[in-house]
Amino acid sequence: MERYLKIVHPVEHRKKFRPWMNWVGVAVPWIDAVGIGVPLIAATTRVDRQKNVCRALAYFVSPAAHKVGTITITAYKY
């Protein structure tokens, strides 16, 4: 992100960019992944012991939970 700003908008980068902005740009994706992705995967993962396979996003408690999970996954990917 910082490199993009330096190359595409060099004047604005020199005037407005501060070091803390770089830390925020690094921290926000990690916080997002841990806050949304990990609980969703952990709540819907099941182990099929007959086939020795771990299936993520395979188990939802209700149809409504499946719908919410599908929307969350779709929004999370994009």
Buried (B, 14 or more C-beta within 10 A) or exposed (E): EEEEBEEEEEEEBEEEBEEEEEEEEEEEEEEEEEEBEEEBEEEBEEEEEEEEEEEEBEEBEEEEEBEEBEEBBEEEEE
